């Protein structure tokens, strides 16, 4: 979802501005006042900016690292749950607190459950964030055939809804089969195309049948089952790659929509 290392930027900016402010407050400012005989002295511009920006940057770092982080959905892989152009919020403490940049967990709070929509660092390219739904937990046996997920040998229930009508960037999915899937009581809509193969070209993880999810890893899939690069293709998500749990949509902006690019009806929607 993004290649820019914003956490590293925030950490660096916090260290630099904080160090400048501290250095000036402890040593340089007293020297300036002594040299001026106690008269008011204007502080250097760099110190003024550091003092002004440090609290803001540090607050953003703390909020973004440990509380909530915004992301933008760049593709159709999670349709119809999430659309291209959705701006979502991710709970950063749902699966434990991690140090920014290092990603080392220092507080263990919880673990993903089946059906959670999670953001994670893509195992094959950790600088890129992906968003998918957790299908399999450690120890689960996962299969996929006939557009149906098999969890520990049992098919995951689906309730047909009808044909999907896409809008904007999702218009390409019009005519796809929409169904309501229930995964451990978490109901969510999925899209499939009857003529598409169960495994996209090049996907080999499930090519020879079901697989068992290793300890400390998770099996994830997109809700747009025939338009998603997920665990069927490249394998499992290690626990240390988890970023957080998606829980809400705060904005939707899609320039491919007819009329206004904002879908007001999606603002404030929760993510199931």
C-alpha positions as CSV (number, residue, x, y, z in Angstrom):
1,X,0.0,0.0,0.0
2,X,3.0,2.3,0.5
3,X,6.8,2.2,0.0
4,X,7.7,5.4,1.9
5,X,9.2,4.6,5.3
6,X,7.1,7.2,7.2
7,X,7.8,5.7,10.7
8,X,11.6,6.0,10.1
9,X,11.0,9.7,9.0
10,X,9.0,10.4,12.2
11,X,11.6,8.8,14.4
12,X,14.4,10.7,12.8
13,X,12.5,14.0,12.8
14,X,11.7,13.5,16.5
15,X,15.3,12.8,17.4
16,X,16.7,15.8,15.5
17,X,14.1,18.4,16.6
18,X,14.2,17.0,20.2
19,X,18.0,17.0,20.3
20,X,18.2,20.6,19.0
21,X,15.6,21.8,21.6
22,X,17.3,20.0,24.5
23,X,20.8,21.1,23.5
24,X,19.6,24.7,23.3
25,X,17.6,24.6,26.5
26,X,20.4,23.0,28.6
27,X,23.5,24.7,27.3
28,X,23.2,27.2,24.5
29,X,20.4,29.4,25.8
30,X,22.0,30.0,29.2
31,X,25.3,31.0,27.4
32,X,23.4,33.4,25.2
33,X,21.7,35.0,28.1
34,X,25.0,35.3,30.1
35,X,26.7,36.8,27.1
36,X,23.9,39.4,26.8
37,X,24.2,40.3,30.5
38,X,20.7,38.9,31.2
39,X,19.0,41.0,28.5
40,X,16.3,39.2,26.3
41,X,17.9,37.4,23.5
42,X,16.2,36.1,20.3
43,X,16.7,32.4,19.9
44,X,18.0,31.1,16.6
45,X,15.5,30.3,13.9
46,X,16.4,26.6,13.8
47,X,15.8,26.4,17.6
48,X,12.5,28.1,17.2
49,X,11.3,25.7,14.6
50,X,12.6,22.7,16.6
51,X,10.8,23.8,19.7
52,X,7.6,24.3,17.7
53,X,7.7,21.1,15.7
54,X,9.0,18.6,18.2
55,X,5.8,18.2,20.2
56,X,3.7,17.8,17.1
57,X,6.0,15.3,15.4
58,X,6.5,13.3,18.6
59,X,2.7,13.2,19.2
60,X,2.1,11.9,15.7
61,X,4.8,9.3,16.2
62,X,3.2,8.0,19.4
63,X,-0.3,8.0,17.9
64,X,0.7,6.4,14.7
65,X,3.0,3.8,16.3
66,X,0.8,2.6,19.2
67,X,-2.8,3.7,18.7
68,X,-4.1,4.2,15.1
69,X,-2.7,4.6,11.7
70,X,-4.4,5.7,8.4
71,X,-4.0,3.8,5.1
72,X,-5.4,4.1,1.6
73,X,-6.8,1.1,-0.3
74,X,-5.0,1.1,-3.7
75,X,-6.6,-1.9,-5.4
76,X,-9.8,-4.0,-5.8
77,X,-8.4,-7.1,-4.0
78,X,-10.7,-6.6,-0.9
79,X,-13.9,-5.8,-2.8
80,X,-16.7,-5.6,-1.9
81,X,-15.6,-5.0,1.8
82,X,-13.1,-2.3,0.8
83,X,-13.1,-0.3,-2.4
84,X,-10.2,1.3,-4.2
85,X,-10.0,4.8,-2.8
86,X,-11.2,3.9,0.7
87,X,-9.2,5.6,3.5
88,X,-9.2,3.3,6.5
89,X,-8.1,3.3,10.1
90,X,-6.0,0.5,11.6
91,X,-5.8,-0.4,15.3
92,X,-2.1,-0.6,16.1
93,X,-2.4,-2.2,19.5
94,X,-4.8,-5.0,18.7
95,X,-2.0,-7.5,18.3
96,X,0.5,-6.0,20.7
97,X,2.7,-2.9,20.8
98,X,5.8,-2.8,18.6
99,X,8.7,-0.4,18.5
100,X,8.6,1.9,15.4
101,X,11.1,1.0,12.7
102,X,12.4,-2.0,14.6
103,X,9.0,-3.7,14.7
104,X,10.0,-5.5,17.8
105,X,7.0,-6.4,20.1
106,X,7.4,-5.2,23.6
107,X,3.8,-5.7,24.9
108,X,1.7,-8.7,24.0
109,X,-2.0,-7.8,23.9
110,X,-3.8,-10.1,21.5
111,X,-3.7,-12.3,18.4
112,X,-5.5,-12.3,15.1
113,X,-8.8,-14.2,14.9
114,X,-10.3,-15.8,11.8
115,X,-12.2,-13.2,9.9
116,X,-10.1,-10.2,11.0
117,X,-9.1,-7.8,8.2
118,X,-5.4,-7.1,8.9
119,X,-2.7,-4.9,7.5
120,X,0.8,-6.5,7.3
121,X,4.2,-6.0,5.8
122,X,4.3,-8.1,2.6
123,X,6.7,-11.0,3.3
124,X,8.3,-10.8,-0.1
125,X,8.7,-7.0,0.0
126,X,8.5,-5.8,3.7
127,X,8.6,-2.1,2.7
128,X,5.1,-2.6,1.1
129,X,1.9,-2.9,3.2
130,X,-0.8,-5.4,2.2
131,X,-4.4,-5.8,3.5
132,X,-6.2,-9.1,3.5
133,X,-8.6,-11.2,5.7
134,X,-7.3,-13.8,8.1
135,X,-8.6,-17.2,7.0
136,X,-6.2,-19.6,8.8
137,X,-4.6,-19.5,12.2
138,X,-1.5,-21.5,13.3
139,X,-2.3,-25.2,13.1
140,X,-5.3,-24.8,10.7
141,X,-5.4,-26.9,7.5
142,X,-6.6,-24.7,4.6
143,X,-7.9,-25.8,1.2
144,X,-9.6,-23.9,-1.6
145,X,-11.6,-25.5,-4.4
146,X,-14.8,-24.7,-6.3
147,X,-14.6,-21.1,-5.0
148,X,-15.0,-22.4,-1.5
149,X,-12.6,-22.2,1.5
150,X,-12.1,-25.5,3.3
151,X,-11.1,-25.0,7.0
152,X,-9.8,-28.1,8.7
153,X,-11.6,-30.3,6.2
154,X,-15.0,-28.5,6.4
155,X,-16.3,-26.0,3.8
156,X,-16.8,-22.5,5.0
157,X,-20.5,-21.6,4.5
158,X,-21.5,-19.2,1.8
159,X,-25.0,-17.7,1.1
160,X,-25.4,-16.5,-2.5
161,X,-26.5,-12.9,-2.8
162,X,-26.6,-12.3,-6.6
163,X,-24.7,-10.4,-9.2
164,X,-22.5,-7.5,-8.1
165,X,-22.7,-4.1,-9.6
166,X,-19.4,-2.2,-9.3
167,X,-18.9,1.6,-9.5
168,X,-15.8,3.8,-10.1
169,X,-12.5,1.8,-10.1
170,X,-14.5,-1.3,-9.1
171,X,-16.7,-1.2,-12.2
172,X,-14.6,-4.0,-13.7
173,X,-16.2,-6.4,-11.1
174,X,-19.7,-5.9,-12.3
175,X,-21.4,-9.2,-13.0
176,X,-19.3,-11.1,-10.5
177,X,-21.0,-13.5,-8.1
178,X,-21.5,-12.0,-4.7
179,X,-21.9,-14.3,-1.6
180,X,-22.0,-13.9,2.1
181,X,-19.3,-15.9,3.7
182,X,-19.4,-16.8,7.4
183,X,-16.0,-17.5,9.1
184,X,-16.3,-18.2,12.8
185,X,-19.4,-16.1,12.9
186,X,-17.8,-13.2,11.0
187,X,-20.0,-12.5,8.0
188,X,-18.6,-10.7,5.1
189,X,-19.2,-10.5,1.3
190,X,-16.9,-12.1,-1.2
191,X,-16.8,-11.9,-5.0
192,X,-16.0,-14.7,-7.4
193,X,-16.1,-15.3,-11.1
194,X,-17.3,-18.8,-12.2
195,X,-15.1,-19.0,-15.2
196,X,-11.9,-18.0,-13.4
197,X,-9.6,-20.7,-12.0
198,X,-9.5,-21.2,-8.3
199,X,-5.8,-20.4,-8.2
200,X,-4.6,-17.3,-10.2
201,X,-1.8,-18.1,-12.7
202,X,1.5,-18.6,-10.9
203,X,-0.1,-19.5,-7.6
204,X,1.5,-22.7,-6.2
205,X,0.9,-22.8,-2.5
206,X,-2.4,-24.7,-2.8
207,X,-1.7,-26.3,-6.2
208,X,-1.2,-29.8,-4.7
209,X,-4.0,-29.6,-2.1
210,X,-4.5,-28.3,1.4
211,X,-1.7,-26.9,3.5
212,X,-1.2,-26.6,7.3
213,X,-0.5,-23.2,8.6
214,X,2.9,-23.2,10.5
215,X,3.2,-21.9,14.1
216,X,3.5,-18.2,14.4
217,X,2.1,-17.6,10.9
218,X,-1.3,-16.8,9.2
219,X,-3.1,-17.7,6.0
220,X,-4.8,-14.6,4.4
221,X,-7.0,-14.0,1.4
222,X,-8.6,-11.1,-0.3
223,X,-12.4,-10.9,-0.4
224,X,-12.2,-10.5,-4.2
225,X,-11.2,-14.1,-4.5
226,X,-10.3,-14.1,-8.2
227,X,-8.5,-10.7,-8.1
228,X,-6.2,-11.0,-5.1
229,X,-2.5,-11.8,-4.7
230,X,-2.6,-13.6,-1.3
231,X,-1.5,-16.7,0.6
232,X,-2.7,-19.0,-2.1
233,X,0.2,-17.5,-4.2
234,X,3.1,-16.6,-1.9
235,X,2.5,-18.4,1.4
236,X,2.0,-17.3,5.0
237,X,2.2,-14.1,7.0
238,X,4.7,-14.3,9.9
239,X,3.4,-12.9,13.2
240,X,6.2,-10.3,13.2
241,X,4.9,-8.8,9.9
242,X,1.5,-7.8,11.4
243,X,0.8,-4.1,11.5
244,X,-2.7,-4.0,12.9
245,X,-6.4,-4.6,12.5
246,X,-8.5,-2.5,10.1
247,X,-11.7,-1.2,11.8
248,X,-13.2,1.8,10.0
249,X,-13.4,3.9,6.9
250,X,-13.0,7.6,7.4
251,X,-12.9,8.8,3.8
252,X,-13.5,7.5,0.2
253,X,-12.1,9.3,-2.8
254,X,-12.1,7.6,-6.2
255,X,-11.6,9.8,-9.3
256,X,-13.1,7.1,-11.5
257,X,-16.5,7.5,-10.0
258,X,-19.3,9.2,-11.9
259,X,-20.0,12.7,-10.5
260,X,-18.3,13.5,-7.2
261,X,-15.2,11.4,-6.3
262,X,-16.4,11.2,-2.7
263,X,-18.7,8.4,-1.6
264,X,-20.4,10.0,1.4
265,X,-22.3,6.8,2.3
266,X,-19.0,5.0,3.1
267,X,-17.7,7.6,5.6
268,X,-17.8,6.2,9.1
269,X,-18.5,2.6,8.0
270,X,-17.0,-0.2,10.1
271,X,-15.0,-3.0,8.6
272,X,-16.4,-6.6,9.1
